Amino acid sequence: MNTFIVKVSAFWDAEVDVWVASSDNLPGLVTEASTIELLTAKLKAMIPELIELNRVESGNKDYIDLYLTTHRHESIKVAG
């Protein structure tokens, strides 16, 4: 399979209740969404558009592989 890889990192912003995503290897990719499912859908729409707009050399690949890494931190109060 002939693929172009886009690595995206996302973190949960608890202050505004959204996932925030960005990519170091695709300029302009910054977005947010209230759920990971909505975030993934937005990324699937944005990535091909940004590749074209930024004229990123994808080498005429047949597919784009999205590697989405998420980070979420929660503090849990211990009863006692």
PDB file of N, CA, C and O in Angstrom:
ATOM      1  N   MET A   1       0.841  -1.174   0.000  1.00  0.00           N
ATOM      2  CA  MET A   1       0.000   0.000   0.000  1.00  0.00           C
ATOM      3  C   MET A   1       0.894   1.248   0.000  1.00  0.00           C
ATOM      4  O   MET A   1       1.842   1.340   0.780  1.00  0.00           O
ATOM      5  N   ASN A   2       0.590   2.178  -0.858  1.00  0.00           N
ATOM      6  CA  ASN A   2       1.358   3.404  -1.033  1.00  0.00           C
ATOM      7  C   ASN A   2       0.721   4.516  -0.189  1.00  0.00           C
ATOM      8  O   ASN A   2      -0.301   5.079  -0.582  1.00  0.00           O
ATOM      9  N   THR A   3       1.331   4.842   0.989  1.00  0.00           N
ATOM     10  CA  THR A   3       0.686   5.767   1.921  1.00  0.00           C
ATOM     11  C   THR A   3       1.544   6.969   2.283  1.00  0.00           C
ATOM     12  O   THR A   3       2.772   6.916   2.233  1.00  0.00           O
ATOM     13  N   PHE A   4       0.867   8.057   2.651  1.00  0.00           N
ATOM     14  CA  PHE A   4       1.473   9.270   3.197  1.00  0.00           C
ATOM     15  C   PHE A   4       1.068   9.321   4.668  1.00  0.00           C
ATOM     16  O   PHE A   4      -0.111   9.156   4.983  1.00  0.00           O
ATOM     17  N   ILE A   5       2.013   9.546   5.570  1.00  0.00           N
ATOM     18  CA  ILE A   5       1.743   9.493   7.003  1.00  0.00           C
ATOM     19  C   ILE A   5       1.606  10.894   7.585  1.00  0.00           C
ATOM     20  O   ILE A   5       2.445  11.763   7.349  1.00  0.00           O
ATOM     21  N   VAL A   6       0.531  11.101   8.351  1.00  0.00           N
ATOM     22  CA  VAL A   6       0.333  12.345   9.090  1.00  0.00           C
ATOM     23  C   VAL A   6       0.213  11.977  10.564  1.00  0.00           C
ATOM     24  O   VAL A   6      -0.653  11.193  10.951  1.00  0.00           O
ATOM     25  N   LYS A   7       1.101  12.559  11.388  1.00  0.00           N
ATOM     26  CA  LYS A   7       1.084  12.308  12.828  1.00  0.00           C
ATOM     27  C   LYS A   7       0.435  13.495  13.527  1.00  0.00           C
ATOM     28  O   LYS A   7       0.857  14.640  13.364  1.00  0.00           O
ATOM     29  N   VAL A   8      -0.597  13.199  14.308  1.00  0.00           N
ATOM     30  CA  VAL A   8      -1.357  14.232  15.006  1.00  0.00           C
ATOM     31  C   VAL A   8      -1.335  13.930  16.500  1.00  0.00           C
ATOM     32  O   VAL A   8      -1.495  12.783  16.918  1.00  0.00           O
ATOM     33  N   SER A   9      -1.134  14.970  17.289  1.00  0.00           N
ATOM     34  CA  SER A   9      -1.168  14.845  18.735  1.00  0.00           C
ATOM     35  C   SER A   9      -2.358  15.634  19.256  1.00  0.00           C
ATOM     36  O   SER A   9      -2.597  16.763  18.828  1.00  0.00           O
ATOM     37  N   ALA A  10      -3.102  15.040  20.178  1.00  0.00           N
ATOM     38  CA  ALA A  10      -4.274  15.711  20.743  1.00  0.00           C
ATOM     39  C   ALA A  10      -4.248  15.603  22.262  1.00  0.00           C
ATOM     40  O   ALA A  10      -3.785  14.610  22.823  1.00  0.00           O
ATOM     41  N   PHE A  11      -4.757  16.647  22.913  1.00  0.00           N
ATOM     42  CA  PHE A  11      -4.870  16.622  24.363  1.00  0.00           C
ATOM     43  C   PHE A  11      -6.237  17.149  24.774  1.00  0.00           C
ATOM     44  O   PHE A  11      -6.860  17.931  24.056  1.00  0.00           O
ATOM     45  N   TRP A  12      -6.688  16.709  25.933  1.00  0.00           N
ATOM     46  CA  TRP A  12      -7.978  17.133  26.464  1.00  0.00           C
ATOM     47  C   TRP A  12      -7.786  18.426  27.248  1.00  0.00           C
ATOM     48  O   TRP A  12      -7.009  18.462  28.202  1.00  0.00           O
ATOM     49  N   ASP A  13      -8.487  19.488  26.853  1.00  0.00           N
ATOM     50  CA  ASP A  13      -8.455  20.762  27.564  1.00  0.00           C
ATOM     51  C   ASP A  13      -9.688  20.810  28.462  1.00  0.00           C
ATOM     52  O   ASP A  13     -10.786  21.134  28.010  1.00  0.00           O
ATOM     53  N   ALA A  14      -9.495  20.485  29.728  1.00  0.00           N
ATOM     54  CA  ALA A  14     -10.611  20.373  30.668  1.00  0.00           C
ATOM     55  C   ALA A  14     -11.275  21.713  30.955  1.00  0.00           C
ATOM     56  O   ALA A  14     -12.446  21.751  31.332  1.00  0.00           O
ATOM     57  N   GLU A  15     -10.549  22.807  30.784  1.00  0.00           N
ATOM     58  CA  GLU A  15     -11.129  24.127  31.047  1.00  0.00           C
ATOM     59  C   GLU A  15     -12.265  24.455  30.086  1.00  0.00           C
ATOM     60  O   GLU A  15     -13.227  25.122  30.466  1.00  0.00           O
ATOM     61  N   VAL A  16     -12.159  23.995  28.851  1.00  0.00           N
ATOM     62  CA  VAL A  16     -13.191  24.290  27.844  1.00  0.00           C
ATOM     63  C   VAL A  16     -13.861  23.028  27.301  1.00  0.00           C
ATOM     64  O   VAL A  16     -14.668  23.102  26.375  1.00  0.00           O
ATOM     65  N   ASP A  17     -13.528  21.879  27.872  1.00  0.00           N
ATOM     66  CA  ASP A  17     -14.143  20.592  27.504  1.00  0.00           C
ATOM     67  C   ASP A  17     -14.033  20.260  26.023  1.00  0.00           C
ATOM     68  O   ASP A  17     -15.032  19.938  25.378  1.00  0.00           O
ATOM     69  N   VAL A  18     -12.828  20.338  25.487  1.00  0.00           N
ATOM     70  CA  VAL A  18     -12.605  19.967  24.086  1.00  0.00           C
ATOM     71  C   VAL A  18     -11.275  19.240  23.939  1.00  0.00           C
ATOM     72  O   VAL A  18     -10.359  19.403  24.745  1.00  0.00           O
ATOM     73  N   TRP A  19     -11.200  18.433  22.884  1.00  0.00           N
ATOM     74  CA  TRP A  19      -9.937  17.858  22.438  1.00  0.00           C
ATOM     75  C   TRP A  19      -9.286  18.867  21.501  1.00  0.00           C
ATOM     76  O   TRP A  19      -9.950  19.392  20.606  1.00  0.00           O
ATOM     77  N   VAL A  20      -8.004  19.146  21.689  1.00  0.00           N
ATOM     78  CA  VAL A  20      -7.254  20.075  20.843  1.00  0.00           C
ATOM     79  C   VAL A  20      -6.187  19.266  20.118  1.00  0.00           C
ATOM     80  O   VAL A  20      -5.413  18.544  20.747  1.00  0.00           O
ATOM     81  N   ALA A  21      -6.146  19.389  18.793  1.00  0.00           N
ATOM     82  CA  ALA A  21      -5.214  18.589  17.994  1.00  0.00           C
ATOM     83  C   ALA A  21      -4.340  19.476  17.126  1.00  0.00           C
ATOM     84  O   ALA A  21      -4.769  20.531  16.657  1.00  0.00           O
ATOM     85  N   SER A  22      -3.095  19.026  16.920  1.00  0.00           N
ATOM     86  CA  SER A  22      -2.171  19.714  16.014  1.00  0.00           C
ATOM     87  C   SER A  22      -1.189  18.691  15.458  1.00  0.00           C
ATOM     88  O   SER A  22      -1.081  17.566  15.945  1.00  0.00           O
ATOM     89  N   SER A  23      -0.475  19.126  14.418  1.00  0.00           N
ATOM     90  CA  SER A  23       0.491  18.239  13.769  1.00  0.00           C
ATOM     91  C   SER A  23       1.763  19.006  13.457  1.00  0.00           C
ATOM     92  O   SER A  23       1.712  20.137  12.973  1.00  0.00           O
ATOM     93  N   ASP A  24       2.913  18.383  13.736  1.00  0.00           N
ATOM     94  CA  ASP A  24       4.198  18.994  13.400  1.00  0.00           C
ATOM     95  C   ASP A  24       4.573  18.773  11.940  1.00  0.00           C
ATOM     96  O   ASP A  24       5.389  19.520  11.399  1.00  0.00           O
ATOM     97  N   ASN A  25       3.996  17.764  11.291  1.00  0.00           N
ATOM     98  CA  ASN A  25       4.400  17.492   9.915  1.00  0.00           C
ATOM     99  C   ASN A  25       3.361  17.909   8.876  1.00  0.00           C
ATOM    100  O   ASN A  25       3.486  17.567   7.701  1.00  0.00           O
ATOM    101  N   LEU A  26       2.325  18.655   9.310  1.00  0.00           N
ATOM    102  CA  LEU A  26       1.359  19.199   8.356  1.00  0.00           C
ATOM    103  C   LEU A  26       0.997  20.620   8.788  1.00  0.00           C
ATOM    104  O   LEU A  26       0.146  20.805   9.658  1.00  0.00           O
ATOM    105  N   PRO A  27       1.637  21.624   8.186  1.00  0.00           N
ATOM    106  CA  PRO A  27       1.414  23.020   8.575  1.00  0.00           C
ATOM    107  C   PRO A  27      -0.061  23.410   8.526  1.00  0.00           C
ATOM    108  O   PRO A  27      -0.783  23.060   7.592  1.00  0.00           O
ATOM    109  N   GLY A  28      -0.493  24.144   9.556  1.00  0.00           N
ATOM    110  CA  GLY A  28      -1.859  24.641   9.600  1.00  0.00           C
ATOM    111  C   GLY A  28      -2.859  23.714  10.248  1.00  0.00           C
ATOM    112  O   GLY A  28      -4.017  24.087  10.436  1.00  0.00           O
ATOM    113  N   LEU A  29      -2.436  22.512  10.591  1.00  0.00           N
ATOM    114  CA  LEU A  29      -3.384  21.573  11.184  1.00  0.00           C
ATOM    115  C   LEU A  29      -3.496  21.851  12.682  1.00  0.00           C
ATOM    116  O   LEU A  29      -2.657  21.427  13.477  1.00  0.00           O
ATOM    117  N   VAL A  30      -4.540  22.563  13.035  1.00  0.00           N
ATOM    118  CA  VAL A  30      -4.910  22.826  14.421  1.00  0.00           C
ATOM    119  C   VAL A  30      -6.428  22.848  14.451  1.00  0.00           C
ATOM    120  O   VAL A  30      -7.057  23.592  13.698  1.00  0.00           O
ATOM    121  N   THR A  31      -7.017  22.038  15.317  1.00  0.00           N
ATOM    122  CA  THR A  31      -8.476  21.997  15.405  1.00  0.00           C
ATOM    123  C   THR A  31      -8.882  21.497  16.777  1.00  0.00           C
ATOM    124  O   THR A  31      -8.050  21.040  17.560  1.00  0.00           O
ATOM    125  N   GLU A  32     -10.173  21.590  17.057  1.00  0.00           N
ATOM    126  CA  GLU A  32     -10.683  21.096  18.329  1.00  0.00           C
ATOM    127  C   GLU A  32     -12.080  20.525  18.134  1.00  0.00           C
ATOM    128  O   GLU A  32     -12.781  20.856  17.178  1.00  0.00           O
ATOM    129  N   ALA A  33     -12.464  19.658  19.067  1.00  0.00           N
ATOM    130  CA  ALA A  33     -13.800  19.047  19.019  1.00  0.00           C
ATOM    131  C   ALA A  33     -14.155  18.535  20.408  1.00  0.00           C
ATOM    132  O   ALA A  33     -13.279  18.291  21.238  1.00  0.00           O
ATOM    133  N   SER A  34     -15.442  18.378  20.647  1.00  0.00           N
ATOM    134  CA  SER A  34     -15.916  17.977  21.972  1.00  0.00           C
ATOM    135  C   SER A  34     -15.745  16.486  22.261  1.00  0.00           C
ATOM    136  O   SER A  34     -15.715  16.085  23.424  1.00  0.00           O
ATOM    137  N   THR A  35     -15.634  15.665  21.223  1.00  0.00           N
ATOM    138  CA  THR A  35     -15.416  14.226  21.416  1.00  0.00           C
ATOM    139  C   THR A  35     -14.297  13.757  20.495  1.00  0.00           C
ATOM    140  O   THR A  35     -13.969  14.415  19.508  1.00  0.00           O
ATOM    141  N   ILE A  36     -13.724  12.623  20.828  1.00  0.00           N
ATOM    142  CA  ILE A  36     -12.655  12.067  20.002  1.00  0.00           C
ATOM    143  C   ILE A  36     -13.202  11.634  18.644  1.00  0.00           C
ATOM    144  O   ILE A  36     -12.493  11.688  17.639  1.00  0.00           O
ATOM    145  N   GLU A  37     -14.465  11.204  18.616  1.00  0.00           N
ATOM    146  CA  GLU A  37     -15.085  10.799  17.352  1.00  0.00           C
ATOM    147  C   GLU A  37     -15.264  12.001  16.421  1.00  0.00           C
ATOM    148  O   GLU A  37     -14.984  11.915  15.225  1.00  0.00           O
ATOM    149  N   LEU A  38     -15.731  13.120  16.980  1.00  0.00           N
ATOM    150  CA  LEU A  38     -15.871  14.340  16.170  1.00  0.00           C
ATOM    151  C   LEU A  38     -14.510  14.860  15.723  1.00  0.00           C
ATOM    152  O   LEU A  38     -14.358  15.345  14.602  1.00  0.00           O
ATOM    153  N   LEU A  39     -13.525  14.756  16.605  1.00  0.00           N
ATOM    154  CA  LEU A  39     -12.175  15.191  16.250  1.00  0.00           C
ATOM    155  C   LEU A  39     -11.641  14.369  15.082  1.00  0.00           C
ATOM    156  O   LEU A  39     -11.078  14.920  14.137  1.00  0.00           O
ATOM    157  N   THR A  40     -11.815  13.065  15.146  1.00  0.00           N
ATOM    158  CA  THR A  40     -11.348  12.191  14.068  1.00  0.00           C
ATOM    159  C   THR A  40     -12.033  12.526  12.752  1.00  0.00           C
ATOM    160  O   THR A  40     -11.383  12.558  11.707  1.00  0.00           O
ATOM    161  N   ALA A  41     -13.326  12.774  12.790  1.00  0.00           N
ATOM    162  CA  ALA A  41     -14.057  13.145  11.572  1.00  0.00           C
ATOM    163  C   ALA A  41     -13.537  14.460  10.998  1.00  0.00           C
ATOM    164  O   ALA A  41     -13.381  14.583   9.783  1.00  0.00           O
ATOM    165  N   LYS A  42     -13.268  15.443  11.859  1.00  0.00           N
ATOM    166  CA  LYS A  42     -12.731  16.721  11.389  1.00  0.00           C
ATOM    167  C   LYS A  42     -11.354  16.532  10.753  1.00  0.00           C
ATOM    168  O   LYS A  42     -11.055  17.115   9.711  1.00  0.00           O
ATOM    169  N   LEU A  43     -10.520  15.708  11.394  1.00  0.00           N
ATOM    170  CA  LEU A  43      -9.178  15.465  10.863  1.00  0.00           C
ATOM    171  C   LEU A  43      -9.234  14.786   9.499  1.00  0.00           C
ATOM    172  O   LEU A  43      -8.461  15.125   8.603  1.00  0.00           O
ATOM    173  N   LYS A  44     -10.143  13.834   9.339  1.00  0.00           N
ATOM    174  CA  LYS A  44     -10.280  13.141   8.051  1.00  0.00           C
ATOM    175  C   LYS A  44     -10.669  14.102   6.936  1.00  0.00           C
ATOM    176  O   LYS A  44     -10.286  13.899   5.784  1.00  0.00           O
ATOM    177  N   ALA A  45     -11.421  15.138   7.262  1.00  0.00           N
ATOM    178  CA  ALA A  45     -11.804  16.137   6.261  1.00  0.00           C
ATOM    179  C   ALA A  45     -10.693  17.154   6.033  1.00  0.00           C
ATOM    180  O   ALA A  45     -10.438  17.551   4.897  1.00  0.00           O
ATOM    181  N   MET A  46     -10.027  17.578   7.113  1.00  0.00           N
ATOM    182  CA  MET A  46      -9.024  18.639   7.026  1.00  0.00           C
ATOM    183  C   MET A  46      -7.718  18.210   6.372  1.00  0.00           C
ATOM    184  O   MET A  46      -7.139  18.961   5.588  1.00  0.00           O
ATOM    185  N   ILE A  47      -7.255  17.009   6.691  1.00  0.00           N
ATOM    186  CA  ILE A  47      -5.921  16.588   6.259  1.00  0.00           C
ATOM    187  C   ILE A  47      -5.757  16.606   4.741  1.00  0.00           C
ATOM    188  O   ILE A  47      -4.783  17.187   4.262  1.00  0.00           O
ATOM    189  N   PRO A  48      -6.649  16.006   3.959  1.00  0.00           N
ATOM    190  CA  PRO A  48      -6.471  16.075   2.499  1.00  0.00           C
ATOM    191  C   PRO A  48      -6.502  17.515   1.971  1.00  0.00           C
ATOM    192  O   PRO A  48      -5.765  17.857   1.046  1.00  0.00           O
ATOM    193  N   GLU A  49      -7.363  18.362   2.569  1.00  0.00           N
ATOM    194  CA  GLU A  49      -7.441  19.763   2.148  1.00  0.00           C
ATOM    195  C   GLU A  49      -6.140  20.496   2.438  1.00  0.00           C
ATOM    196  O   GLU A  49      -5.647  21.245   1.595  1.00  0.00           O
ATOM    197  N   LEU A  50      -5.577  20.282   3.633  1.00  0.00           N
ATOM    198  CA  LEU A  50      -4.331  20.959   3.997  1.00  0.00           C
ATOM    199  C   LEU A  50      -3.148  20.469   3.171  1.00  0.00           C
ATOM    200  O   LEU A  50      -2.255  21.250   2.842  1.00  0.00           O
ATOM    201  N   ILE A  51      -3.136  19.192   2.836  1.00  0.00           N
ATOM    202  CA  ILE A  51      -2.065  18.675   1.978  1.00  0.00           C
ATOM    203  C   ILE A  51      -2.095  19.400   0.643  1.00  0.00           C
ATOM    204  O   ILE A  51      -1.053  19.792   0.117  1.00  0.00           O
ATOM    205  N   GLU A  52      -3.296  19.578   0.096  1.00  0.00           N
ATOM    206  CA  GLU A  52      -3.432  20.272  -1.184  1.00  0.00           C
ATOM    207  C   GLU A  52      -3.113  21.761  -1.050  1.00  0.00           C
ATOM    208  O   GLU A  52      -2.368  22.303  -1.865  1.00  0.00           O
ATOM    209  N   LEU A  53      -3.663  22.431  -0.037  1.00  0.00           N
ATOM    210  CA  LEU A  53      -3.445  23.867   0.147  1.00  0.00           C
ATOM    211  C   LEU A  53      -1.981  24.216   0.388  1.00  0.00           C
ATOM    212  O   LEU A  53      -1.480  25.215  -0.129  1.00  0.00           O
ATOM    213  N   ASN A  54      -1.301  23.390   1.174  1.00  0.00           N
ATOM    214  CA  ASN A  54       0.103  23.634   1.501  1.00  0.00           C
ATOM    215  C   ASN A  54       1.057  23.083   0.450  1.00  0.00           C
ATOM    216  O   ASN A  54       2.275  23.242   0.545  1.00  0.00           O
ATOM    217  N   ARG A  55       0.478  22.435  -0.551  1.00  0.00           N
ATOM    218  CA  ARG A  55       1.279  21.807  -1.610  1.00  0.00           C
ATOM    219  C   ARG A  55       2.351  20.889  -1.027  1.00  0.00           C
ATOM    220  O   ARG A  55       3.500  20.866  -1.470  1.00  0.00           O
ATOM    221  N   VAL A  56       1.923  20.136  -0.015  1.00  0.00           N
ATOM    222  CA  VAL A  56       2.816  19.169   0.617  1.00  0.00           C
ATOM    223  C   VAL A  56       3.071  18.050  -0.376  1.00  0.00           C
ATOM    224  O   VAL A  56       2.138  17.504  -0.965  1.00  0.00           O
ATOM    225  N   GLU A  57       4.327  17.717  -0.556  1.00  0.00           N
ATOM    226  CA  GLU A  57       4.694  16.656  -1.493  1.00  0.00           C
ATOM    227  C   GLU A  57       4.349  15.311  -0.871  1.00  0.00           C
ATOM    228  O   GLU A  57       5.044  14.825   0.021  1.00  0.00           O
ATOM    229  N   SER A  58       3.281  14.728  -1.350  1.00  0.00           N
ATOM    230  CA  SER A  58       2.861  13.423  -0.830  1.00  0.00           C
ATOM    231  C   SER A  58       3.311  12.286  -1.738  1.00  0.00           C
ATOM    232  O   SER A  58       3.007  11.124  -1.471  1.00  0.00           O
ATOM    233  N   GLY A  59       4.027  12.608  -2.801  1.00  0.00           N
ATOM    234  CA  GLY A  59       4.563  11.579  -3.677  1.00  0.00           C
ATOM    235  C   GLY A  59       3.511  10.751  -4.371  1.00  0.00           C
ATOM    236  O   GLY A  59       3.722   9.568  -4.635  1.00  0.00           O
ATOM    237  N   ASN A  60       2.365  11.367  -4.674  1.00  0.00           N
ATOM    238  CA  ASN A  60       1.265  10.667  -5.354  1.00  0.00           C
ATOM    239  C   ASN A  60       0.871   9.378  -4.637  1.00  0.00           C
ATOM    240  O   ASN A  60       0.688   8.334  -5.263  1.00  0.00           O
ATOM    241  N   LYS A  61       0.744   9.469  -3.325  1.00  0.00           N
ATOM    242  CA  LYS A  61       0.353   8.307  -2.521  1.00  0.00           C
ATOM    243  C   LYS A  61      -1.124   8.001  -2.735  1.00  0.00           C
ATOM    244  O   LYS A  61      -1.914   8.887  -3.062  1.00  0.00           O
ATOM    245  N   ASP A  62      -1.483   6.745  -2.548  1.00  0.00           N
ATOM    246  CA  ASP A  62      -2.866   6.298  -2.705  1.00  0.00           C
ATOM    247  C   ASP A  62      -3.701   6.520  -1.447  1.00  0.00           C
ATOM    248  O   ASP A  62      -4.920   6.675  -1.526  1.00  0.00           O
ATOM    249  N   TYR A  63      -3.041   6.536  -0.284  1.00  0.00           N
ATOM    250  CA  TYR A  63      -3.733   6.645   0.995  1.00  0.00           C
ATOM    251  C   TYR A  63      -2.990   7.602   1.908  1.00  0.00           C
ATOM    252  O   TYR A  63      -1.799   7.859   1.732  1.00  0.00           O
ATOM    253  N   ILE A  64      -3.718   8.127   2.888  1.00  0.00           N
ATOM    254  CA  ILE A  64      -3.128   8.924   3.957  1.00  0.00           C
ATOM    255  C   ILE A  64      -3.345   8.140   5.245  1.00  0.00           C
ATOM    256  O   ILE A  64      -4.479   7.807   5.588  1.00  0.00           O
ATOM    257  N   ASP A  65      -2.262   7.845   5.955  1.00  0.00           N
ATOM    258  CA  ASP A  65      -2.367   7.180   7.254  1.00  0.00           C
ATOM    259  C   ASP A  65      -2.354   8.245   8.342  1.00  0.00           C
ATOM    260  O   ASP A  65      -1.415   9.035   8.432  1.00  0.00           O
ATOM    261  N   LEU A  66      -3.390   8.265   9.162  1.00  0.00           N
ATOM    262  CA  LEU A  66      -3.494   9.186  10.285  1.00  0.00           C
ATOM    263  C   LEU A  66      -3.089   8.453  11.555  1.00  0.00           C
ATOM    264  O   LEU A  66      -3.722   7.471  11.943  1.00  0.00           O
ATOM    265  N   TYR A  67      -2.035   8.934  12.198  1.00  0.00           N
ATOM    266  CA  TYR A  67      -1.607   8.420  13.489  1.00  0.00           C
ATOM    267  C   TYR A  67      -2.000   9.465  14.524  1.00  0.00           C
ATOM    268  O   TYR A  67      -1.368  10.517  14.621  1.00  0.00           O
ATOM    269  N   LEU A  68      -3.040   9.179  15.295  1.00  0.00           N
ATOM    270  CA  LEU A  68      -3.560  10.111  16.290  1.00  0.00           C
ATOM    271  C   LEU A  68      -3.172   9.636  17.683  1.00  0.00           C
ATOM    272  O   LEU A  68      -3.593   8.568  18.128  1.00  0.00           O
ATOM    273  N   THR A  69      -2.363  10.443  18.368  1.00  0.00           N
ATOM    274  CA  THR A  69      -1.935  10.153  19.729  1.00  0.00           C
ATOM    275  C   THR A  69      -2.655  11.113  20.664  1.00  0.00           C
ATOM    276  O   THR A  69      -2.615  12.327  20.466  1.00  0.00           O
ATOM    277  N   THR A  70      -3.312  10.567  21.682  1.00  0.00           N
ATOM    278  CA  THR A  70      -4.078  11.413  22.596  1.00  0.00           C
ATOM    279  C   THR A  70      -3.480  11.396  23.997  1.00  0.00           C
ATOM    280  O   THR A  70      -2.853  10.423  24.420  1.00  0.00           O
ATOM    281  N   HIS A  71      -3.694  12.509  24.707  1.00  0.00           N
ATOM    282  CA  HIS A  71      -3.224  12.658  26.085  1.00  0.00           C
ATOM    283  C   HIS A  71      -4.366  13.266  26.896  1.00  0.00           C
ATOM    284  O   HIS A  71      -4.973  14.262  26.501  1.00  0.00           O
ATOM    285  N   ARG A  72      -4.638  12.646  28.029  1.00  0.00           N
ATOM    286  CA  ARG A  72      -5.674  13.183  28.908  1.00  0.00           C
ATOM    287  C   ARG A  72      -5.250  12.946  30.345  1.00  0.00           C
ATOM    288  O   ARG A  72      -4.824  11.849  30.707  1.00  0.00           O
ATOM    289  N   HIS A  73      -5.370  13.979  31.156  1.00  0.00           N
ATOM    290  CA  HIS A  73      -5.005  13.896  32.566  1.00  0.00           C
ATOM    291  C   HIS A  73      -6.231  14.218  33.405  1.00  0.00           C
ATOM    292  O   HIS A  73      -6.926  15.203  33.153  1.00  0.00           O
ATOM    293  N   GLU A  74      -6.488  13.398  34.386  1.00  0.00           N
ATOM    294  CA  GLU A  74      -7.605  13.618  35.312  1.00  0.00           C
ATOM    295  C   GLU A  74      -7.079  13.470  36.738  1.00  0.00           C
ATOM    296  O   GLU A  74      -6.265  12.589  37.016  1.00  0.00           O
ATOM    297  N   SER A  75      -7.538  14.323  37.626  1.00  0.00           N
ATOM    298  CA  SER A  75      -7.246  14.177  39.055  1.00  0.00           C
ATOM    299  C   SER A  75      -8.462  13.541  39.717  1.00  0.00           C
ATOM    300  O   SER A  75      -9.595  13.974  39.507  1.00  0.00           O
ATOM    301  N   ILE A  76      -8.216  12.521  40.511  1.00  0.00           N
ATOM    302  CA  ILE A  76      -9.299  11.797  41.170  1.00  0.00           C
ATOM    303  C   ILE A  76      -9.165  11.999  42.678  1.00  0.00           C
ATOM    304  O   ILE A  76      -8.126  11.691  43.262  1.00  0.00           O
ATOM    305  N   LYS A  77     -10.203  12.509  43.292  1.00  0.00           N
ATOM    306  CA  LYS A  77     -10.189  12.733  44.739  1.00  0.00           C
ATOM    307  C   LYS A  77     -10.324  11.395  45.457  1.00  0.00           C
ATOM    308  O   LYS A  77     -11.205  10.589  45.157  1.00  0.00           O
ATOM    309  N   VAL A  78      -9.445  11.191  46.394  1.00  0.00           N
ATOM    310  CA  VAL A  78      -9.452   9.966  47.182  1.00  0.00           C
ATOM    311  C   VAL A  78     -10.330  10.191  48.409  1.00  0.00           C
ATOM    312  O   VAL A  78     -10.157  11.165  49.142  1.00  0.00           O
ATOM    313  N   ALA A  79     -11.265   9.286  48.618  1.00  0.00           N
ATOM    314  CA  ALA A  79     -12.137   9.384  49.792  1.00  0.00           C
ATOM    315  C   ALA A  79     -11.324   9.108  51.047  1.00  0.00           C
ATOM    316  O   ALA A  79     -10.441   8.250  51.057  1.00  0.00           O
ATOM    317  N   GLY A  80     -11.633   9.841  52.092  1.00  0.00           N
ATOM    318  CA  GLY A  80     -10.884   9.538  53.294  1.00  0.00           C
ATOM    319  C   GLY A  80     -11.054  10.479  54.406  1.00  0.00           C
ATOM    320  O   GLY A  80     -10.455  10.297  55.465  1.00  0.00           O
TER     321      GLY A  80
END
